[in-house]
C-alpha cells in the first residue's frame, strides 16, 4: 500500500461532516472499503438485529442478494456467523467451500469467488460486521487480510465516535431546552413579583398552582403569562439568566 492509502486507513476513525447521521457514516465506510482493501470488489455493513442481522449499507446491489440468502429464514453464511459469534469468517473459494452451500451458490451466481467477514470492534454502538467480497479466489488470504483487519478496527472506532458525538449533541440540546425553560419561568416570576409586590417563592407558587389547575406544564403557564404581559415579546426562549432580588 502507498503512504497515502495507509494515511486514509488511519484516518477512517476521524469523523467527517455529516457523520452524526449513522446511515451516512456507515455508507462512507462501505464506499471506502473497495478503494482501500486490495482486491475487494464490494462491501457491506451488517448490524445486529432481531432476526439475526440486518444489512444496513452495501456498495453493490449484488451483495444484497448474497445477504438475502444468509439472513433469510433458515439461512446461514460467513456474514451471519461473524455477526452472531463476533468472530472472523473467510471463504477463499466458493467452489471449494464445504460450509454454507446455499450462500456459496448465491455468491458464485453474483460473480463473487472469495469473501471475508469481520466483526467491528465497536464498544458503544450496536454489534456490526464488515463483509468484503472479491471476484477472484484467495484474495483475502494475504496482505489484503491484514489491511481488512485494520479497516475493521478503524471502522469500529468510527462507529463509537459517531455514537459518542450523537449522545453529546443530545446532551447539549437537552441542556439548552432546560436553560430555556428555566429562563421562561424566571421571567414569568419577575412579572408576577413586579405586578403584585410578592416574593420569588410566592410568585413560583402562583405559577405552580395554575399549572396544576389547568393541567399544563409549568413552562407553558409561564410562557402564556409572558405573552399576556407583552404580546409582541419574542424573547421567551432566550437563555436563562438569574433574576436579581
Protein Blocks (a to p, Z undefined) as FASTA:
>chain_A
ZZklmmmmmmmmpccehilpmklmmmmmmmmmmmmmghiabdcdddddfkopacfbdcbf
klmmmmmmmmmghiacjklmmmmnopacddfblklpmghkllmmmmmmnopabdcddddf
bfkbccdddddddfbehklmmmmmmmmmmmmmmmmmmmmmmmmmmmmmmmmmmmmmmmmm
mmmmmmmmmmmmmmnopafklmmmmmmmmmmmnopafklmmmmmmmmmommlcklmgccd
dddZZ
